[in-house]
Amino acid sequence: MNNNNFGLTRSPSAILFGDGQRHALGRVTAHVGQRALICTDERLSISPLLEEMLQDLTRNGVAYRVFDGTQPELPSDGIETCVQEHRAFNPDVVIGLGGGSCLDMAKLVALSLSHGGSLEHYYGELKVPGPVLPVIAIPTTAGTGSEVTPVAVMADKKRDLKVGISSPYLIPHIALCDPELTVTCPPGLTALSGADALTHAIEAFTAVANPADPLLSQSRVFVGKNLLSDQHALTAIKAIFEYLPRAVENGADREARSQMMFGSLQAGLAFGVAGTAAAHAIQYPVGALTHTAHGLGVAALLPYVMRFNAETHLHAYVAIARAIGITTASPEQAVDELIHQTRQLLNRIGIPRTLADLGVQKSQLDWIAEQSLLSARLINNNPRRLELGDLQLLTRRAFHGHL
Ligand SMILES: NC(=O)c1ccc[n+]([C@@H]2O[C@H](COP(=O)([O-])OP(=O)(O)OC[C@H]3O[C@@H](n4cnc5c(N)ncnc54)[C@H](O)[C@@H]3O)[C@@H](O)[C@H]2O)c1
């Protein structure tokens, strides 16, 4: 239970959800601007889907330019290239079309075009000085939730680490969520992006609940677990537990695709205010060492983080267990069953079981623990206090597969 009744939701001014909603793009954009810069990637640039959307923009009197050079995990030099190539076009709206990398690209391009300077100035929380160009976010994976979140993540080429920029100004103006856009996701991508969404939802629901403070929402981007984020998180967890295996095993299953996009959207609404915690803190150095996708890393770590946190903070995990229909009598047994079912789900969809499976070497574990501790925001958002020794223990368990 939360120790107070504080609740916070931050979201786009409109969320359009459902099969075929992409066809609203022209109308929606025309209400926001007349010159649209579309940030996407090579895969979509040759797809008839993009051609359809461009025609729709033209029919609605919107001029556009397309940047199709977005790379997965978003290396920073690609953002600079996009800004340089399209500054002269002077867009008044930026459309992100693709996976989380394209959506984050659109947010950071909008930031750069609005406020200038190096993106380094904005790393961290609440450094964005004011509103940015309106962003319309159209996800084609069901995972990151970036279409509703206040954060954009990029790979800083100079530091060889992923970095985040978090500000309510980065929440897209409009999220246009059309589950039909995800039917082309192959099983591996469906699995890792869906597992990313599950991790968002579980970490948001089990994050710290901060003491009552009327200024919390004004002084922090991520405020911890709260009355409203809990509802979004539980809704997400239920949908993802039920539908992720179906979406992975049969990509043409429309109901599963729809429920997964719904689940990832709900997870985004949850963690966009509550924040994430230990699994995300540890994934950053793991990703830097192994160059594995964000979703694979956080999901591989998730069961170990759940076990570690549940040792001292059982109640939130019991609530999740009950929500997904685990009726086992004792709270301890319910949580054991929840962790077991989470492990089974992740195994079934092919998520690596250990840090060793992700390519981490034993000699790298202490470095990973030290680097994780530097993500103070995520570490402080973890329900169980984390010192260096705890992170060393957690990474060792995750390396050896000790649940
Ligand atoms: N801003 C946020 O709130 C947030 C949250 C979590 C993760 N992230 C970031 O998002 C990025 C990961 O995003 P992602 O997991 O969506 O993957 P992605 O955007 O990196 O895309 C991965 C690959 O999938 C392909 N792809 C995308 N949609 C497809 C489709 N419908 N069919 C076939 N292929 C498709 C892309 O072309 C690309 O090659 C990382 O950089 C991560 O750090 C951001």
The ligand as a MOL file (V3000), in Angstrom:
LIG
                    3D

  0  0  0     0  0            999 V3000
M  V30 BEGIN CTAB
M  V30 COUNTS 44 48 0 0 0
M  V30 BEGIN ATOM
M  V30 1 N 12.0420 7.0850 -24.0860 0
M  V30 2 C 11.6650 6.0690 -23.3710 0
M  V30 3 O 10.7490 6.1930 -22.5480 0
M  V30 4 C 12.3450 4.7550 -23.5460 0
M  V30 5 C 12.0030 3.6670 -22.7310 0
M  V30 6 C 12.6500 2.4540 -22.9240 0
M  V30 7 C 13.6090 2.3310 -23.9090 0
M  V30 8 N 13.9420 3.4090 -24.6720 0 CHG=1
M  V30 9 C 14.9420 3.3160 -25.7510 0
M  V30 10 O 14.2960 2.8280 -26.9260 0
M  V30 11 C 15.2400 2.1430 -27.7360 0
M  V30 12 C 14.7350 0.7540 -28.0550 0
M  V30 13 O 13.5230 0.8540 -28.7740 0
M  V30 14 P 12.8180 -0.4490 -29.4020 0
M  V30 15 O 12.9910 -1.5970 -28.4920 0
M  V30 16 O 11.4540 -0.0520 -29.7760 0 CHG=-1
M  V30 17 O 13.7070 -0.7830 -30.6790 0
M  V30 18 P 14.3880 0.1690 -31.7620 0
M  V30 19 O 13.6070 1.3950 -31.9690 0
M  V30 20 O 15.8270 0.3450 -31.3670 0
M  V30 21 O 14.2850 -0.7100 -33.0650 0
M  V30 22 C 14.9820 -1.9490 -33.1500 0
M  V30 23 C 14.8520 -2.4990 -34.5690 0
M  V30 24 O 13.4990 -2.8880 -34.7920 0
M  V30 25 C 13.0620 -2.4360 -36.0640 0
M  V30 26 N 11.6020 -2.2640 -36.0350 0
M  V30 27 C 10.8830 -1.3120 -35.3700 0
M  V30 28 N 9.5680 -1.5090 -35.5780 0
M  V30 29 C 9.4390 -2.5930 -36.3870 0
M  V30 30 C 8.3250 -3.2810 -36.9520 0
M  V30 31 N 7.0640 -2.8980 -36.7230 0
M  V30 32 N 8.5840 -4.3430 -37.7420 0
M  V30 33 C 9.8540 -4.7730 -37.9780 0
M  V30 34 N 10.9420 -4.1520 -37.4590 0
M  V30 35 C 10.7380 -3.0820 -36.6740 0
M  V30 36 C 13.8090 -1.1330 -36.2670 0
M  V30 37 O 13.8680 -0.8170 -37.6420 0
M  V30 38 C 15.1740 -1.4820 -35.6690 0
M  V30 39 O 16.0030 -2.1040 -36.6180 0
M  V30 40 C 16.5410 2.1070 -26.9300 0
M  V30 41 O 17.3820 3.1350 -27.3640 0
M  V30 42 C 16.0710 2.3500 -25.5080 0
M  V30 43 O 17.0830 2.8950 -24.6730 0
M  V30 44 C 13.3120 4.6000 -24.5240 0
M  V30 END ATOM
M  V30 BEGIN BOND
M  V30 1 1 1 2
M  V30 2 2 2 3
M  V30 3 1 2 4
M  V30 4 1 4 5
M  V30 5 2 4 44
M  V30 6 2 5 6
M  V30 7 1 6 7
M  V30 8 2 7 8
M  V30 9 1 8 9
M  V30 10 1 8 44
M  V30 11 1 9 10
M  V30 12 1 9 42
M  V30 13 1 10 11
M  V30 14 1 11 12
M  V30 15 1 11 40
M  V30 16 1 12 13
M  V30 17 1 13 14
M  V30 18 2 14 15
M  V30 19 1 14 16
M  V30 20 1 14 17
M  V30 21 1 17 18
M  V30 22 2 18 19
M  V30 23 1 18 20
M  V30 24 1 18 21
M  V30 25 1 21 22
M  V30 26 1 22 23
M  V30 27 1 23 24
M  V30 28 1 23 38
M  V30 29 1 24 25
M  V30 30 1 25 26
M  V30 31 1 25 36
M  V30 32 1 26 27
M  V30 33 1 26 35
M  V30 34 2 27 28
M  V30 35 1 28 29
M  V30 36 1 29 30
M  V30 37 2 29 35
M  V30 38 1 30 31
M  V30 39 2 30 32
M  V30 40 1 32 33
M  V30 41 2 33 34
M  V30 42 1 34 35
M  V30 43 1 36 37
M  V30 44 1 36 38
M  V30 45 1 38 39
M  V30 46 1 40 41
M  V30 47 1 40 42
M  V30 48 1 42 43
M  V30 END BOND
M  V30 END CTAB
M  END
